[in-house]
Amino acid sequence: MKTKERSSENKICPLEVAVNSISGKWKVPIVWQINEGKKRPSEFLRGIAKVDRRVLNQQLKEMEQDGILTKVSFNELPPRVEYSLTELGEKLVTILWMLNDWGKLMIPAEED
Amino acid sequence: MKTKERSSENKICPLEVAVNSISGKWKVPIVWQINEGKKRPSEFLRGIAKVDRRVLNQQLKEMEQDGILTKVSFNELPPRVEYSLTELGEKLVTILWMLNDWGKLMIPAEED
């Protein structure tokens, strides 16, 4: 009774998948940082106020699993890790720019 | 010391505003329901599994305040309430379609 439940009853909604994949609190800022040329976790920590290292690592891992980021580990001392956007991640950036423009419409114009 | 803090120190990021405004758990499904022609809270409750009425009302209220939805109350017995998308909400729908397409790329193709 259990096997086909997921695919037949709750058909998977791509929009839900998409929203879930970017709704971690720091995921959009991380994508933004990488888009701006940052590569290393230490740079993300500096660029994103208030995120702690453990949470950052968890979100990086999830985004790597989702195919948004690629992680490259350099076999150096001290070890170096760099992240970059996959093709999927680059496409997300395009949509985030549109969301950014949309967000501007929500901010009341300042008068001074 | 407090007055100018918000606008000068933490400059407002439109993308953050945008993401915050749609990150309530049921907000995207609500926009989707309205886009599909649903108007009344009772219809949203039927269309969205698992949301409870109190949470639904809270999210509707926030989206109305954010200028995404318009609420019209009809002075009838029993009272009738209908929601529709504002121009801002219609623009969001366009972006959600793009996110939906992007989400499709994250779903592995089924073989059967």
Backbone of each chain as ProteinMPNN parsed JSONL, in Angstrom:
{"seq_chain_A": "MKTKERSSENKICPLEVAVNSISGKWKVPIVWQINEGKKRPSEFLRGIAKVDRRVLNQQLKEMEQDGILTKVSFNELPPRVEYSLTELGEKLVTILWMLNDWGKLMIPAEED", "coords_chain_A": {"N_chain_A": [[0.809, -1.215, 0.0], [2.134, 1.088, 0.278], [4.04, 1.763, -1.566], [3.586, 3.171, -4.092], [2.536, 5.493, -3.325], [3.723, 8.113, -3.142], [4.351, 8.975, -5.774], [1.918, 8.733, -7.135], [-0.287, 9.764, -5.592], [0.493, 12.265, -4.158], [1.475, 14.203, -6.441], [4.566, 15.429, -7.683], [5.338, 18.785, -7.296], [6.952, 21.068, -9.298], [7.403, 23.741, -8.659], [7.184, 23.766, -5.908], [9.331, 22.144, -5.242], [11.376, 23.814, -6.147], [11.039, 26.142, -4.55], [11.402, 25.043, -2.004], [14.083, 24.325, -2.22], [15.461, 26.676, -2.112], [14.749, 27.88, 0.21], [16.073, 27.677, 2.608], [17.471, 29.556, 5.25], [19.922, 30.935, 4.606], [20.501, 30.45, 2.0], [19.879, 31.875, -0.392], [21.407, 34.279, 0.035], [23.968, 33.001, 0.002], [24.176, 32.007, -2.643], [24.137, 34.456, -3.908], [26.527, 35.627, -2.96], [28.43, 33.91, -4.117], [27.894, 34.4, -6.748], [28.874, 36.936, -6.861], [31.525, 36.522, -6.931], [32.759, 35.469, -4.722], [34.259, 32.614, -3.182], [35.067, 30.943, -1.11], [34.256, 29.321, 2.028], [35.072, 30.9, 4.237], [34.979, 33.428, 3.169], [32.256, 33.669, 2.676], [31.331, 33.703, 5.267], [32.303, 36.142, 6.125], [30.914, 37.803, 4.408], [28.207, 37.412, 4.935], [26.302, 38.482, 7.418], [25.904, 37.248, 10.685], [25.495, 34.473, 10.19], [26.293, 31.196, 11.343], [29.161, 28.99, 11.335], [28.602, 26.225, 11.325], [25.927, 26.024, 10.503], [26.16, 27.279, 8.045], [27.805, 25.417, 6.678], [26.057, 23.23, 6.576], [24.038, 24.209, 4.908], [25.46, 24.694, 2.582], [26.139, 22.101, 1.941], [23.602, 20.959, 1.431], [22.868, 22.436, -0.811], [24.776, 21.649, -2.569], [24.07, 18.97, -2.853], [21.599, 19.344, -4.056], [22.375, 20.109, -6.512], [22.975, 22.713, -7.136], [25.278, 23.984, -6.412], [28.82, 23.45, -6.916], [31.393, 21.712, -5.313], [34.802, 22.06, -4.733], [37.595, 20.488, -3.523], [40.816, 21.33, -2.572], [43.871, 19.692, -2.412], [45.703, 20.681, -0.256], [47.907, 22.2, 2.173], [47.201, 24.629, 4.527], [44.055, 22.795, 4.129], [42.044, 23.608, 1.276], [38.919, 24.809, 0.231], [36.619, 25.321, -2.353], [33.689, 26.829, -3.699], [31.444, 26.779, -6.476], [29.002, 27.992, -8.855], [26.777, 25.749, -10.409], [25.486, 24.947, -13.717], [22.76, 24.866, -13.314], [22.652, 26.424, -11.013], [23.474, 28.898, -12.04], [21.299, 29.481, -13.631], [19.431, 29.851, -11.674], [20.349, 32.229, -10.572], [19.664, 34.085, -12.546], [16.89, 34.127, -12.238], [16.753, 35.054, -9.645], [17.643, 37.657, -9.963], [15.415, 38.718, -11.228], [13.56, 38.449, -9.196], [14.735, 40.206, -7.444], [14.356, 42.653, -8.756], [11.615, 42.698, -8.616], [11.298, 42.833, -5.864], [12.145, 45.434, -5.427], [9.923, 46.9, -6.067], [8.431, 46.624, -3.835], [9.546, 48.14, -1.923], [9.079, 51.129, -0.323], [9.503, 54.241, -1.943], [12.119, 56.37, -0.964], [12.077, 59.647, 0.421], [13.992, 61.497, 1.048]], "CA_chain_A": [[0.0, 0.0, 0.0], [2.919, 2.29, 0.506], [5.07, 2.02, -2.573], [3.322, 4.135, -5.158], [1.874, 6.657, -2.742], [4.316, 9.423, -3.381], [4.27, 9.419, -7.157], [0.566, 8.822, -7.677], [-1.163, 10.636, -4.819], [1.065, 13.614, -4.144], [2.392, 14.388, -7.554], [5.586, 16.382, -7.294], [5.178, 20.097, -7.918], [8.284, 21.648, -9.513], [7.521, 25.017, -7.951], [7.418, 23.437, -4.499], [10.723, 21.689, -5.184], [12.229, 24.987, -6.322], [10.947, 27.012, -3.372], [12.064, 24.338, -0.895], [15.533, 24.25, -2.386], [16.111, 27.964, -1.823], [14.158, 28.55, 1.357], [16.971, 27.717, 3.77], [17.654, 30.977, 5.578], [21.108, 31.598, 4.04], [20.809, 29.916, 0.676], [19.898, 32.941, -1.389], [22.642, 35.059, 0.225], [25.151, 32.242, -0.42], [24.201, 32.048, -4.11], [24.495, 35.834, -4.25], [27.957, 35.806, -2.673], [29.204, 33.19, -5.129], [27.684, 35.15, -7.983], [29.724, 38.135, -6.806], [32.934, 36.149, -7.048], [33.278, 34.799, -3.52], [34.363, 31.179, -3.416], [35.43, 30.123, 0.045], [33.387, 29.471, 3.192], [35.488, 32.021, 5.085], [34.475, 34.648, 2.534], [30.805, 33.735, 2.906], [31.143, 34.085, 6.668], [32.518, 37.577, 6.22], [29.922, 38.523, 3.612], [26.847, 37.239, 5.435], [26.292, 38.731, 8.853], [25.106, 36.442, 11.609], [25.41, 33.033, 9.962], [27.413, 30.513, 11.966], [29.884, 28.09, 10.455], [27.955, 24.921, 11.245], [24.734, 26.194, 9.67], [26.666, 27.559, 6.699], [28.246, 24.157, 6.074], [24.878, 22.416, 6.302], [23.325, 24.755, 3.75], [26.316, 24.447, 1.422], [26.014, 20.68, 1.628], [22.294, 20.734, 0.816], [22.841, 23.03, -2.148], [25.603, 20.789, -3.417], [23.233, 17.799, -3.154], [20.528, 19.761, -4.969], [22.94, 20.39, -7.835], [23.074, 24.161, -7.369], [26.692, 24.331, -6.226], [29.861, 22.435, -7.022], [32.439, 21.895, -4.3], [36.109, 21.531, -5.111], [38.544, 20.48, -2.398], [42.209, 21.299, -3.003], [44.662, 18.894, -1.494], [46.806, 21.54, 0.163], [47.958, 22.467, 3.62], [45.93, 24.085, 5.033], [43.136, 22.392, 3.059], [41.285, 24.714, 0.711], [37.659, 24.373, -0.377], [35.974, 26.387, -3.105], [32.38, 26.533, -4.275], [31.037, 27.56, -7.629], [27.643, 27.702, -9.3], [26.585, 24.86, -11.56], [24.613, 25.552, -14.728], [21.475, 25.048, -12.619], [22.831, 27.568, -10.118], [23.518, 30.111, -12.863], [19.914, 29.766, -14.034], [18.767, 30.394, -10.492], [20.775, 33.63, -10.431], [18.832, 34.872, -13.469], [15.565, 34.295, -11.629], [16.91, 35.889, -8.449], [17.685, 39.052, -10.429], [14.028, 39.142, -11.469], [12.959, 38.609, -7.866], [15.32, 41.428, -6.9], [13.625, 43.77, -9.372], [10.259, 42.666, -8.062], [11.421, 43.316, -4.485], [12.258, 46.896, -5.445], [8.569, 47.453, -6.118], [7.838, 46.527, -2.5], [10.207, 49.083, -1.013], [8.56, 52.474, -0.575], [10.524, 55.202, -2.354], [12.48, 57.305, 0.112], [11.898, 61.009, -0.077], [15.146, 62.377, 1.303]], "C_chain_A": [[0.844, 1.268, 0.0], [3.729, 2.729, -0.71], [4.774, 3.164, -3.534], [2.742, 5.46, -4.643], [2.42, 7.995, -3.219], [4.094, 9.887, -4.817], [2.839, 9.555, -7.664], [-0.299, 9.831, -6.916], [-0.637, 12.073, -4.799], [1.989, 13.756, -5.333], [3.33, 15.551, -7.229], [5.404, 17.699, -8.047], [6.549, 20.76, -8.064], [8.481, 22.964, -8.762], [7.819, 24.788, -6.473], [8.868, 22.971, -4.307], [11.669, 22.89, -5.233], [12.241, 25.856, -5.065], [11.641, 26.351, -2.173], [13.577, 24.419, -1.005], [16.226, 25.588, -2.099], [15.591, 28.613, -0.548], [14.964, 28.392, 2.644], [17.413, 29.154, 3.996], [18.827, 31.645, 4.858], [21.397, 31.199, 2.604], [20.858, 30.997, -0.406], [21.124, 33.845, -1.198], [23.906, 34.314, -0.216], [25.274, 32.273, -1.94], [24.649, 33.435, -4.58], [25.986, 36.091, -4.079], [28.808, 35.128, -3.753], [29.093, 33.91, -6.468], [28.565, 36.399, -8.034], [31.211, 37.785, -6.762], [33.548, 35.539, -5.798], [33.265, 33.299, -3.753], [34.469, 30.347, -2.146], [34.51, 30.381, 1.233], [33.772, 30.655, 4.074], [35.03, 33.356, 4.491], [32.968, 34.801, 2.739], [30.529, 34.212, 4.331], [31.326, 35.581, 6.85], [31.402, 38.35, 5.532], [28.509, 38.465, 4.177], [26.852, 37.389, 6.943], [25.476, 37.652, 9.552], [25.001, 34.93, 11.326], [26.549, 32.352, 10.722], [27.93, 29.381, 11.088], [29.183, 26.746, 10.247], [26.733, 24.976, 10.315], [25.143, 26.454, 8.227], [27.043, 26.256, 5.989], [27.067, 23.26, 5.694], [24.169, 22.897, 5.032], [24.143, 24.563, 2.47], [26.172, 22.995, 0.959], [24.686, 20.384, 0.911], [22.249, 21.266, -0.619], [23.73, 22.26, -3.114], [24.783, 19.558, -3.829], [22.108, 18.126, -4.146], [21.058, 20.11, -6.355], [23.048, 21.866, -8.165], [24.533, 24.607, -7.303], [27.597, 23.132, -6.527], [30.927, 22.741, -5.982], [33.733, 21.299, -4.829], [37.037, 21.626, -3.909], [39.966, 20.375, -2.942], [43.041, 20.597, -1.948], [45.913, 19.658, -1.062], [46.864, 21.581, 1.679], [48.123, 23.969, 3.822], [44.976, 23.77, 3.894], [42.295, 23.578, 2.578], [40.055, 24.145, 0.009], [37.053, 25.549, -1.116], [34.644, 25.917, -3.676], [32.164, 27.366, -5.531], [29.621, 27.171, -8.026], [27.673, 26.706, -10.451], [25.757, 25.615, -12.606], [23.233, 25.835, -14.119], [21.527, 26.271, -11.702], [22.845, 28.887, -10.874], [22.111, 30.507, -13.309], [19.123, 30.353, -12.87], [19.107, 31.875, -10.322], [19.932, 34.537, -11.327], [17.461, 35.154, -12.851], [15.655, 35.186, -10.39], [17.023, 37.368, -8.827], [16.27, 39.571, -10.671], [13.295, 39.348, -10.153], [13.468, 39.885, -7.206], [14.591, 42.659, -7.457], [12.209, 43.862, -8.816], [10.275, 43.209, -6.624], [11.52, 44.831, -4.401], [10.885, 47.556, -5.437], [7.901, 47.448, -4.75], [8.426, 47.535, -1.525], [9.696, 50.485, -1.322], [9.708, 53.406, -0.961], [10.825, 56.137, -1.193], [12.48, 58.718, -0.433], [13.124, 61.884, 0.112], [16.317, 62.007, 0.413]], "O_chain_A": [[0.347, 2.368, -0.242], [4.06, 3.905, -0.864], [5.622, 4.027, -3.759], [2.498, 6.398, -5.402], [1.676, 8.881, -3.64], [3.704, 11.029, -5.061], [2.564, 10.392, -8.524], [-0.968, 10.661, -7.532], [-1.255, 12.978, -5.359], [3.178, 13.453, -5.23], [2.936, 16.524, -6.586], [5.325, 17.721, -9.275], [7.234, 20.989, -7.067], [9.577, 23.265, -8.29], [8.602, 25.517, -5.864], [9.536, 23.35, -3.346], [12.63, 22.973, -4.468], [13.299, 26.253, -4.577], [12.37, 27.004, -1.427], [14.272, 24.564, 0.0], [17.435, 25.627, -1.87], [15.939, 29.754, -0.243], [14.568, 28.928, 3.679], [17.697, 29.881, 3.044], [18.733, 32.827, 4.527], [22.432, 31.572, 2.052], [21.772, 31.022, -1.23], [21.814, 34.148, -2.171], [24.824, 34.933, -0.755], [26.354, 32.535, -2.47], [25.432, 33.566, -5.521], [26.627, 36.693, -4.94], [29.783, 35.702, -4.24], [30.064, 34.016, -7.218], [28.95, 36.859, -9.109], [32.053, 38.663, -6.575], [34.713, 35.139, -5.802], [32.383, 32.771, -4.429], [34.025, 29.2, -2.102], [34.038, 31.5, 1.433], [32.897, 31.342, 4.602], [34.73, 34.299, 5.225], [32.465, 35.905, 2.946], [29.623, 35.009, 4.573], [30.609, 36.218, 7.622], [30.989, 39.412, 5.999], [27.703, 39.362, 3.931], [27.349, 36.52, 7.66], [24.455, 37.207, 9.029], [24.467, 34.191, 12.153], [27.664, 32.874, 10.746], [27.223, 28.882, 10.212], [29.17, 26.202, 9.143], [26.533, 24.107, 9.467], [24.544, 25.914, 7.297], [26.65, 26.023, 4.846], [27.069, 22.617, 4.644], [23.756, 22.094, 4.194], [23.586, 24.302, 1.404], [26.096, 22.705, -0.235], [24.652, 19.656, -0.082], [21.678, 20.643, -1.514], [23.474, 22.221, -4.318], [24.794, 19.153, -4.991], [21.722, 17.291, -4.964], [20.279, 20.378, -7.269], [23.195, 22.238, -9.329], [24.961, 25.493, -8.043], [27.193, 21.975, -6.409], [31.313, 23.895, -5.796], [33.753, 20.169, -5.315], [37.241, 22.703, -3.349], [40.286, 19.446, -3.683], [42.929, 20.873, -0.754], [47.031, 19.321, -1.452], [45.985, 21.064, 2.369], [49.098, 24.541, 3.332], [45.052, 24.377, 2.826], [41.89, 24.432, 3.366], [40.131, 23.145, -0.705], [36.976, 26.652, -0.575], [34.495, 24.764, -4.081], [32.633, 28.499, -5.637], [29.104, 26.145, -7.585], [28.5, 26.813, -11.356], [25.38, 26.769, -12.402], [22.624, 26.876, -14.364], [20.576, 27.049, -11.625], [22.291, 29.882, -10.405], [21.768, 31.688, -13.362], [18.271, 31.224, -13.046], [18.243, 32.677, -9.969], [19.533, 35.627, -10.915], [16.944, 36.269, -12.931], [14.751, 35.975, -10.117], [16.551, 38.234, -8.091], [15.962, 40.722, -10.358], [12.513, 40.287, -10.002], [12.726, 40.563, -6.496], [14.256, 43.582, -6.715], [11.681, 44.949, -8.581], [9.377, 43.95, -6.223], [11.048, 45.445, -3.444], [10.706, 48.634, -4.871], [6.931, 48.17, -4.521], [7.884, 47.76, -0.443], [9.855, 50.977, -2.438], [10.777, 53.351, -0.353], [9.918, 56.632, -0.523], [12.834, 58.96, -1.587], [13.285, 62.893, -0.575], [17.372, 62.637, 0.487]]}, "seq_chain_B": "MKTKERSSENKICPLEVAVNSISGKWKVPIVWQINEGKKRPSEFLRGIAKVDRRVLNQQLKEMEQDGILTKVSFNELPPRVEYSLTELGEKLVTILWMLNDWGKLMIPAEED", "coords_chain_B": {"N_chain_B": [[20.561, 58.562, 17.998], [19.33, 56.483, 16.93], [17.614, 56.864, 14.853], [18.408, 56.995, 12.037], [19.507, 54.608, 11.601], [18.486, 52.262, 10.264], [18.188, 52.85, 7.516], [20.725, 53.775, 6.782], [22.853, 52.101, 7.819], [22.138, 49.2, 7.664], [21.561, 48.698, 4.624], [18.649, 48.314, 2.648], [17.978, 45.3, 1.095], [16.577, 44.501, -1.941], [16.159, 41.922, -2.893], [16.189, 40.401, -0.597], [13.95, 41.413, 0.677], [12.023, 40.569, -1.147], [12.294, 37.732, -1.053], [11.71, 37.27, 1.651], [9.047, 38.05, 1.671], [7.714, 36.045, 0.364], [8.27, 33.745, 1.7], [6.789, 32.62, 3.713], [5.228, 29.636, 4.792], [2.867, 28.897, 3.333], [2.486, 30.729, 1.374], [3.292, 30.84, -1.36], [1.779, 28.619, -2.423], [-0.777, 29.769, -1.945], [-0.817, 32.049, -3.619], [-0.652, 30.709, -6.002], [-3.069, 29.258, -6.021], [-4.912, 31.373, -6.19], [-4.193, 32.39, -8.616], [-5.103, 30.357, -10.167], [-7.769, 30.801, -10.192], [-9.168, 30.497, -7.871], [-10.817, 32.08, -5.112], [-11.817, 32.373, -2.539], [-11.291, 31.983, 1.01], [-12.233, 29.477, 1.936], [-12.006, 27.937, -0.332], [-9.247, 27.945, -0.681], [-8.52, 26.479, 1.532], [-9.502, 23.986, 0.839], [-7.963, 23.505, -1.399], [-5.314, 23.486, -0.546], [-3.57, 21.203, 1.079], [-3.411, 20.443, 4.532], [-3.002, 23.041, 5.638], [-3.966, 25.167, 8.328], [-6.871, 27.056, 9.305], [-6.368, 29.364, 10.864], [-3.645, 29.921, 10.474], [-3.68, 30.22, 7.717], [-5.264, 32.555, 7.483], [-3.554, 34.405, 8.709], [-1.396, 34.446, 6.941], [-2.628, 35.339, 4.636], [-3.297, 37.882, 5.478], [-0.771, 39.055, 5.854], [0.17, 39.038, 3.223], [-1.626, 40.703, 2.064], [-0.976, 43.084, 3.34], [1.573, 43.373, 2.303], [1.001, 44.088, -0.207], [0.511, 42.269, -2.19], [-1.819, 40.871, -2.446], [-5.327, 41.675, -2.828], [-8.049, 42.297, -0.731], [-11.482, 41.775, -0.697], [-14.397, 42.498, 0.976], [-17.644, 41.342, 1.099], [-20.735, 42.671, 1.893], [-22.7, 40.715, 3.003], [-25.037, 38.166, 4.048], [-24.475, 34.831, 4.718], [-21.346, 36.517, 5.616], [-19.102, 37.35, 2.963], [-15.887, 36.862, 1.642], [-13.386, 37.785, -0.608], [-10.336, 37.184, -2.359], [-7.898, 38.693, -4.478], [-5.259, 38.915, -6.937], [-2.978, 41.603, -6.856], [-1.458, 44.044, -9.085], [1.217, 43.833, -8.504], [1.198, 41.274, -7.426], [0.505, 39.798, -9.697], [2.796, 40.135, -11.195], [4.541, 38.71, -9.623], [3.581, 36.136, -10.067], [4.451, 35.647, -12.674], [7.201, 35.379, -12.244], [7.173, 33.185, -10.573], [6.366, 31.211, -12.343], [8.697, 30.969, -13.799], [10.383, 30.019, -11.82], [9.129, 27.624, -11.391], [9.658, 26.29, -13.809], [12.386, 26.112, -13.532], [12.509, 24.484, -11.282], [11.673, 22.096, -12.401], [13.964, 21.16, -13.574], [15.28, 20.131, -11.452], [14.054, 17.844, -10.747], [14.446, 14.469, -11.035], [14.187, 12.727, -14.099], [11.514, 10.472, -14.576], [11.553, 6.97, -15.116], [9.649, 5.08, -15.633]], "CA_chain_B": [[21.441, 57.549, 17.406], [18.576, 55.338, 16.442], [16.698, 57.18, 13.752], [18.834, 56.729, 10.662], [20.191, 53.314, 11.568], [17.997, 51.263, 9.323], [18.445, 53.178, 6.115], [22.132, 53.987, 6.45], [23.727, 50.961, 8.126], [21.676, 48.037, 6.922], [20.757, 49.125, 3.481], [17.64, 47.307, 2.371], [18.224, 44.529, -0.132], [15.289, 44.159, -2.54], [16.025, 40.468, -3.016], [15.839, 39.904, 0.729], [12.553, 41.798, 0.873], [11.221, 39.692, -1.999], [12.318, 36.363, -0.532], [10.955, 37.263, 2.907], [7.606, 38.232, 1.466], [7.073, 34.824, -0.142], [8.796, 32.547, 2.338], [5.81, 31.972, 4.595], [5.056, 28.276, 4.275], [1.741, 28.673, 2.414], [2.252, 31.912, 0.546], [3.371, 30.501, -2.777], [0.561, 27.897, -2.784], [-1.948, 30.661, -1.965], [-0.742, 32.819, -4.864], [-0.95, 29.755, -7.075], [-4.51, 29.0, -5.994], [-5.633, 32.55, -6.694], [-3.875, 32.434, -10.043], [-5.94, 29.35, -10.838], [-9.164, 31.205, -10.188], [-9.779, 30.414, -6.542], [-10.941, 33.415, -4.532], [-12.297, 32.427, -1.155], [-10.504, 31.195, 1.961], [-12.691, 28.08, 2.006], [-11.435, 27.251, -1.497], [-7.814, 27.731, -0.414], [-8.423, 25.389, 2.51], [-9.707, 22.734, 0.12], [-6.902, 23.312, -2.376], [-4.004, 23.326, 0.068], [-3.654, 20.218, 2.148], [-2.687, 20.597, 5.791], [-2.937, 24.37, 6.246], [-5.155, 25.407, 9.139], [-7.549, 28.309, 9.019], [-5.747, 30.492, 11.558], [-2.393, 30.201, 9.769], [-4.072, 30.736, 6.4], [-5.682, 33.952, 7.635], [-2.373, 35.211, 9.016], [-0.586, 34.609, 5.73], [-3.403, 36.209, 3.744], [-3.194, 39.247, 6.007], [0.578, 39.559, 5.556], [0.304, 39.28, 1.784], [-2.426, 41.9, 1.77], [-0.154, 44.214, 3.797], [2.717, 43.507, 1.396], [0.535, 44.591, -1.497], [0.464, 41.19, -3.182], [-3.233, 40.518, -2.584], [-6.384, 42.61, -2.443], [-9.162, 41.621, -0.07], [-12.768, 42.462, -0.815], [-15.412, 41.908, 1.849], [-19.002, 41.623, 0.648], [-21.622, 42.863, 3.037], [-23.824, 39.807, 2.814], [-25.206, 37.157, 5.09], [-23.255, 34.976, 5.544], [-20.362, 37.421, 5.022], [-18.287, 36.709, 1.945], [-14.597, 37.526, 1.479], [-12.665, 37.29, -1.779], [-8.994, 37.724, -2.574], [-7.391, 38.662, -5.853], [-3.872, 39.37, -7.057], [-2.724, 42.971, -7.32], [-0.51, 44.08, -10.187], [2.455, 43.285, -7.935], [0.984, 39.833, -7.314], [0.539, 39.231, -11.061], [4.213, 40.086, -11.586], [5.126, 37.586, -8.885], [3.183, 34.902, -10.747], [5.371, 35.482, -13.811], [8.482, 34.879, -11.728], [6.939, 31.838, -10.047], [6.394, 30.303, -13.487], [10.104, 30.713, -14.126], [10.896, 29.149, -10.746], [8.53, 26.323, -11.65], [10.455, 25.687, -14.881], [13.691, 25.813, -12.941], [12.291, 23.337, -10.402], [11.59, 20.879, -13.223], [15.333, 20.694, -13.823], [15.77, 19.474, -10.244], [13.354, 16.576, -10.563], [15.002, 13.46, -11.943], [13.203, 12.167, -15.022], [11.086, 9.125, -14.182], [11.792, 6.065, -16.225], [8.491, 4.239, -15.978]], "C_chain_B": [[20.653, 56.471, 16.68], [17.885, 55.596, 15.101], [17.16, 56.711, 12.375], [19.426, 55.33, 10.478], [19.779, 52.412, 10.408], [18.378, 51.593, 7.884], [19.928, 53.338, 5.796], [22.998, 52.742, 6.675], [23.317, 49.719, 7.341], [20.887, 48.516, 5.724], [19.846, 47.976, 3.046], [17.921, 46.617, 1.049], [16.885, 44.076, -0.716], [15.072, 42.653, -2.646], [15.609, 39.862, -1.683], [14.364, 40.205, 1.035], [11.641, 40.845, 0.099], [11.132, 38.285, -1.414], [11.531, 36.276, 0.779], [9.453, 37.285, 2.663], [6.931, 36.974, 0.921], [7.504, 33.566, 0.604], [7.904, 31.976, 3.438], [5.375, 30.666, 3.957], [3.959, 28.13, 3.217], [1.557, 29.787, 1.406], [2.301, 31.606, -0.951], [2.145, 29.66, -3.201], [-0.683, 28.798, -2.838], [-1.971, 31.476, -3.262], [-1.135, 31.934, -6.039], [-2.442, 29.471, -7.175], [-5.299, 30.162, -6.583], [-5.416, 32.676, -8.195], [-4.725, 31.441, -10.834], [-7.432, 29.63, -10.722], [-9.88, 31.056, -8.857], [-9.784, 31.805, -5.912], [-11.167, 33.426, -3.029], [-11.466, 31.539, -0.241], [-10.931, 29.733, 2.03], [-12.155, 27.27, 0.816], [-9.94, 26.986, -1.296], [-7.635, 26.547, 0.528], [-8.595, 24.033, 1.828], [-8.526, 22.435, -0.793], [-5.534, 23.019, -1.773], [-4.111, 22.375, 1.245], [-2.905, 20.721, 3.391], [-2.604, 22.003, 6.381], [-4.162, 24.533, 7.155], [-5.634, 26.854, 8.987], [-6.856, 29.533, 9.635], [-4.458, 30.914, 10.846], [-2.689, 30.793, 8.39], [-4.432, 32.219, 6.495], [-4.505, 34.877, 7.892], [-1.561, 35.477, 7.746], [-1.312, 35.488, 4.712], [-3.255, 37.67, 4.175], [-1.829, 39.856, 5.671], [0.73, 39.884, 4.068], [-0.534, 40.471, 1.343], [-1.604, 43.145, 2.157], [1.044, 44.455, 2.879], [2.301, 43.986, 0.004], [0.498, 43.546, -2.591], [-0.991, 40.807, -3.485], [-4.141, 41.699, -2.242], [-7.513, 41.798, -1.827], [-10.435, 42.436, -0.279], [-13.773, 41.737, 0.073], [-16.803, 42.318, 1.349], [-19.921, 41.651, 1.861], [-22.892, 42.016, 2.88], [-23.981, 38.931, 4.044], [-25.335, 35.79, 4.431], [-22.228, 35.851, 4.841], [-19.473, 36.677, 4.031], [-17.017, 37.535, 1.758], [-13.911, 36.93, 0.258], [-11.308, 37.965, -1.905], [-8.664, 37.706, -4.053], [-5.953, 39.168, -5.852], [-3.845, 40.837, -7.477], [-1.798, 42.889, -8.536], [0.833, 43.496, -9.734], [2.364, 41.755, -7.838], [1.046, 39.141, -8.676], [1.988, 39.125, -11.542], [4.929, 38.939, -10.88], [4.8, 36.265, -9.572], [4.108, 34.606, -11.93], [6.692, 34.878, -13.354], [8.32, 33.452, -11.188], [6.88, 30.815, -11.178], [7.825, 29.961, -13.873], [10.739, 29.786, -13.091], [10.366, 27.73, -10.941], [9.325, 25.578, -12.743], [11.828, 25.259, -14.364], [13.59, 24.576, -12.046], [12.218, 22.023, -11.171], [12.969, 20.285, -13.469], [15.887, 19.925, -12.623], [15.127, 18.107, -10.027], [13.898, 15.557, -11.553], [13.894, 12.916, -12.832], [12.816, 10.77, -14.569], [11.168, 8.203, -15.386], [10.574, 5.241, -16.604], [7.376, 5.073, -16.605]], "O_chain_B": [[21.202, 55.664, 15.93], [17.612, 54.676, 14.331], [16.39, 56.101, 11.633], [19.793, 54.925, 9.375], [20.615, 51.879, 9.678], [18.83, 50.729, 7.132], [20.352, 53.07, 4.672], [23.789, 52.375, 5.807], [24.049, 49.248, 6.471], [19.675, 48.716, 5.809], [20.241, 46.81, 3.077], [18.082, 47.267, 0.015], [16.139, 43.347, -0.061], [13.95, 42.166, -2.508], [14.795, 38.941, -1.63], [13.639, 39.37, 1.575], [10.626, 40.378, 0.616], [10.047, 37.717, -1.291], [10.777, 35.327, 0.994], [8.688, 36.621, 3.362], [5.71, 36.845, 1.004], [7.157, 32.454, 0.205], [8.237, 30.95, 4.031], [5.178, 30.587, 2.745], [4.099, 27.324, 2.298], [0.579, 29.793, 0.66], [1.447, 32.061, -1.712], [1.533, 29.953, -4.228], [-1.548, 28.602, -3.692], [-3.005, 31.582, -3.92], [-1.853, 32.355, -6.945], [-3.009, 29.445, -8.267], [-6.227, 29.968, -7.367], [-6.33, 33.02, -8.944], [-5.025, 31.653, -12.008], [-8.259, 28.803, -11.106], [-11.043, 31.435, -8.718], [-8.878, 32.607, -6.144], [-10.765, 34.358, -2.332], [-10.993, 30.479, -0.65], [-10.089, 28.846, 2.167], [-11.884, 26.076, 0.94], [-9.43, 25.937, -1.689], [-6.734, 25.725, 0.358], [-7.931, 23.059, 2.182], [-8.128, 21.281, -0.954], [-4.694, 22.38, -2.407], [-4.68, 22.714, 2.282], [-1.863, 21.364, 3.268], [-2.173, 22.152, 7.525], [-5.259, 24.097, 6.808], [-4.879, 27.74, 8.59], [-6.769, 30.591, 9.013], [-4.21, 32.102, 10.641], [-2.035, 31.741, 7.954], [-3.969, 33.034, 5.696], [-4.451, 35.99, 7.369], [-1.101, 36.595, 7.512], [-0.687, 36.283, 4.011], [-3.108, 38.567, 3.345], [-1.737, 41.012, 5.261], [1.345, 40.887, 3.704], [-0.201, 41.16, 0.378], [-1.542, 44.121, 1.409], [1.479, 45.592, 2.697], [3.146, 44.255, -0.85], [0.458, 43.877, -3.776], [-1.342, 40.469, -4.615], [-3.774, 42.591, -1.478], [-7.886, 40.743, -2.34], [-10.45, 43.648, -0.059], [-13.978, 40.53, -0.054], [-17.09, 43.505, 1.199], [-19.881, 40.775, 2.725], [-23.988, 42.53, 2.658], [-23.157, 38.959, 4.958], [-26.252, 35.605, 3.632], [-22.223, 35.931, 3.612], [-19.135, 35.512, 4.241], [-17.069, 38.765, 1.721], [-13.86, 35.71, 0.104], [-11.149, 39.147, -1.601], [-9.095, 36.818, -4.789], [-5.495, 39.772, -4.883], [-4.604, 41.254, -8.351], [-1.406, 41.801, -8.959], [1.493, 42.768, -10.475], [3.325, 41.042, -8.128], [1.573, 38.035, -8.795], [2.363, 38.16, -12.207], [5.801, 38.284, -11.452], [5.648, 35.376, -9.65], [4.498, 33.461, -12.156], [7.233, 33.979, -13.998], [9.216, 32.62, -11.329], [7.298, 29.671, -10.996], [8.134, 28.823, -14.226], [11.52, 28.895, -13.426], [11.073, 26.754, -10.685], [9.62, 24.391, -12.609], [12.348, 24.199, -14.712], [14.479, 23.725, -12.053], [12.638, 20.975, -10.679], [13.128, 19.068, -13.562], [16.844, 19.162, -12.755], [15.603, 17.31, -9.218], [13.821, 15.757, -12.765], [12.782, 12.671, -12.363], [13.681, 9.968, -14.216], [10.893, 8.601, -16.518], [10.461, 4.76, -17.732], [6.327, 4.534, -16.958]]}, "name": "protein", "num_of_chains": 2, "seq": "MKTKERSSENKICPLEVAVNSISGKWKVPIVWQINEGKKRPSEFLRGIAKVDRRVLNQQLKEMEQDGILTKVSFNELPPRVEYSLTELGEKLVTILWMLNDWGKLMIPAEEDMKTKERSSENKICPLEVAVNSISGKWKVPIVWQINEGKKRPSEFLRGIAKVDRRVLNQQLKEMEQDGILTKVSFNELPPRVEYSLTELGEKLVTILWMLNDWGKLMIPAEED"}
